Amino acid sequence: MSDYLVKIEHERLSFFTPVGEVKALNDVNFHIKEGEVLGIVGESGSGKSVTAYSLMGLTAYPGKLMGGSLDFNGHHINDMTEKDFQKMRGNEVAIIFQDPMTSLNPVYTIGNQIREVLKLHTNKNKQEIQARAEELLTLVGINEPKKRLKQYPHELSGGMRQRVMIAIALACEPKLLIADEPTTALDVTIQAQILELMMELKEKLGMAIMMITHDLGVVASMCDHIAVMYAGHIVEYGETDDIFYNPKHEYTKGLIRSIPRMDSQTHERLIPIEGTPVDLLNPPKGCPFGSRCDNCMQICLREKAPVTYFGDVHYASCWMNQKAEMEGGAKE
């Protein structure tokens, strides 16, 4: 039995479109232990959601897993059939999508949608299902649960709808909760409440969380480890303090520079990352971030950087680290 709840090694996944092969994931590696929170950070199109969906067997056509090994809770994902995935989804792994309004069915009541999950995955009778549905809404902080179960999604606020989505995801107490940018559509106050709620439920239920976001501020207080993704690669991985206080990849540094600082004594301009993301139909030979990097060297454009380790779990793929090592050796 593996020490890890999730173990992904050398995952490669492509989408075969009429104009060519889009290499969405290139040699992705990470793992999650039980009860751990992993944040996957990166801009749109970096491969965050594709990674999570592949773990649940939800890779959309024309996507195809091209290589690597995916293991979750004793299941070898590569060998699973759609019937196997249907048993696993909801029971062992659940997902909260980005926009609760489009994730909930507008023509069914909240109660119908929660009860459906419980009917599919449990052997409870009608009364037990109703009691569990009310219990779930109470668990996620929704008042008057009996009344809410009879309401439709459009009758609830954005924050309430997102709480309903969390209640549906937690119906069978999964081992892993995937949160795909769960607070993007919410205002800042509600965002903080939802994140606090997720952490409370994690402690109560002992589940692991995979938090997908483009916002480093969201993951700062809740994640044990952070994987920084760019153009289908994990360019840096480490504990949260490593990523924030000792970033080793130029892309990570760029993300951190673009966050407003509340503790700054002077007015500082935010430094954006110039340029546009790479074309995954024609990925570069070298570092995928090279064309946007201020410190780009010739070797960055020609070859992919080797992985450099800075501790047991902190590593990055950046030629600047190799340069620093050589210069440090020359000085000695």
Secondary structure as UniProt FT lines:
FT   STRAND          6..17
FT   TURN            18..19
FT   STRAND          20..32
FT   TURN            34..35
FT   STRAND          37..41
FT   TURN            44..45
FT   HELIX           48..55
FT   TURN            56..57
FT   TURN            61..62
FT   STRAND          63..72
FT   TURN            73..74
FT   STRAND          75..76
FT   HELIX           77..79
FT   HELIX           82..88
FT   TURN            90..92
FT   STRAND          93..96
FT   HELIX           100..103
FT   TURN            106..107
FT   HELIX           110..121
FT   HELIX           126..139
FT   TURN            140..141
FT   HELIX           145..149
FT   HELIX           153..155
FT   HELIX           158..169
FT   TURN            170..172
FT   STRAND          176..180
FT   TURN            182..185
FT   HELIX           188..205
FT   STRAND          208..213
FT   HELIX           216..220
FT   TURN            221..222
FT   STRAND          225..230
FT   TURN            231..232
FT   STRAND          233..239
FT   HELIX           240..245
FT   HELIX           250..257
FT   TURN            280..281
FT   TURN            288..289
FT   HELIX           290..292
FT   TURN            294..295
FT   HELIX           298..302
FT   STRAND          307..309
FT   STRAND          315..317
FT   HELIX           319..331
//
